[in-house]
Amino acid sequence: MAKNKNKKTIDQKSKKTAVPPEHSTDKDSIVAEDKIKELESKLLTSLADNENLRKRFDREKEDLGNYVISEFAKEILTVLDNLQRAMATANLEVVKDKSSEISQLLEGIELTEKQIISTIEKFKIEQVKSMGERFDPNMHQAMFEVQKDDQEPGTIAEVVQEGYKIGERLLRPALVGVVKKKNN
């Protein structure tokens, strides 16, 4: 019986403290809608921030990968340069006709050169186009000037050493000879 009395008192107290439903629902629904809009805005901002962060990390990861490989690539390019110089000094057609062993050696060197070139291309390392182009101090290093009447001043007339870049980053500039202005 004591339990029934307690229930009645609690029910009577809750009836007395309850606010009429028609006044509280309008205010509560407006406040709830504002809260929902605010939370949606925060969620969208957070999602956009996360996406931007992910993209930035991906770019930094790619840049770091390019940077790490760049030192190794510079060393390999030196080997490629030496290989190409060695082949350029030998008169390949004359040497190939004299001896079959030397001919096979030269073919092996040519295949090695092609393999090195295909390997560096696989890692997005590409040669800087220089011959006949306008001199660009960001891509080329002028070693000397050349007098050529048939070309515009500032045009690259000779390439001493090819330049290379990895992605958009310059690994090494091309060493070039540039056409100088005509003396009047």
N, C-alpha and C positions, 0 to 999 in steps of 0.2 A: 504494500500500500504506500509505503514511503517513496517507492520508485515512481508510482503514478503521480504523486504530488509534485516530485521534482520535474517530471516531464511537463506537467501542466504549467509550472512556473517558467520553465525555459521557453515553452511555446508562447506564453503570454509576453515574456520579455522580448522575444524575437519579433513578435507582431508589433510591439510598441516602437522598437528601434527601426523597423523597416521603413524605407522611404517609399512613397507612392511610385509605382512603376512608370507612369507616364512622364514624370519629370526627369528621372535618372537615365532612362534609356537614350534619349536624344543626346544628352551631354556625353554619356559613356560611349556611344557609337561614334560621335565626332572625334573624341579623344582617341579612341581605338583606331579609327581610320588614319588620323594624323600619325600615330605611332607606326602603323603598318607602312605608310608612305615613307616615313623617315628610315625605317629598317630596310625597306626595299632599296632606297637610295644608297644607304651604307653598304648593302650587299653588292649592288652593281659597282660601286666605287672600289670595293675590295676585290671583286673579280677582275676589273680592269687593271688595277694595280698588280695583281698576281700575274696576269697575262703579259703586261709590260715587263715585269721582272723576269719572267721566263724567257722572253725574247732577248732581253739584255744579257742574261746568262748564256744563252745560245750563241750570241755574237761574241761575247768575251771568250767562250770556250773555243770557237773557231779561230779567233785572233791568237789565242794562246797556242793552239795547235800549229798555226802558221809560224809563230815566233820560234817555237821549239825546233821545228824542222828547218828554219832558215839558216842556222849556223851549219848544220849538216849539209844543206843544199849548197852553200857557198863552197864548201870543201869539194863536193862532187863536181861542181861547175869548174873548179880549177883542174880537176882530173880530165874533164871533158875538153877543156881548152888545150891542155897538153897533148891529148890524143889527136885533136884536130890539127894542131901545129905539126905534129910528127907526120901525119898523113899529107899535109900540104907541102912539106919539104921534099918528100919523096916523089919522083916522077913515076906515078903509079903504072902508067901504061908501059913504059920502058922496063921497069923492074918486073912486072908480071910476065913479060915475054921471055925474060932471061932464065927464070928458074920457077919450077912448079912449087917448090917448098916455100919460096918467098911469096909467091902468088897466094898460096893458101894462108900464109901468115897475114898478109894484107887483107884478105877477105875476112879473116877472124877479127882483125882490128876494126874493119868497117862494120861488122855485125855488132861488136862491142859498143861502138859509137851509137849505132841505132838503138841498142837496148838501153843505154844510159839516157838517150833523148826521150825514149818512150816512158822510162821510169820517172824522169823529172816532170813530164807532162801529166802523168798519173796523179802527181801531188800538186797539180794546178800551178806549176812553175812554167812560166812562158817567157819567151824571148821578147825583148823590147825591139820593136821595129825601128830601125835607125836610117839605113841607107836611103838617101833621097828625101828624107823627111826634114822638117824644120827643126833646128836645134832647140831642145827643151832642157833647160838647166835642171829640171826635176828628174829627168830620165837619162841625160847624157852628160858626159864630162869631156870638154873640149881639150884635146891634147896639142893640137896645132892648127894653123890656118892654111888654106890652100887657095891659090889663085886659079880660078876657072871662069872663063868668059861665058861659057854656055849655061851656067847655073846661077840662080839667085843667091845673093849674099845671105848667110845664115842657114844655108842648106847643108846637110851632112853629105860630104863627098867621099869620105873613107871611114871605114870602121876598123879600128885596131883590135878591139875586144868587144864581143857582144855583151849587152846588158840583159839582165833577167829580173823578173818580178814574180812574186808569189801573191796571188789574189791582186789586191791593189797596192801592196807594199813592195817597194823596190828592194831587191836583194843586192844588186850592184848596178851602178850606172854603166852605160855603154861608153867605151873610150873611143872618141871620134875625132876626125879632122873636118873642120868647117870651112866652107867657102867664105873668103873675106871680101870686104867691100873693094870695089875697083878704085885704084888711085887715079885721080883726075889731073 
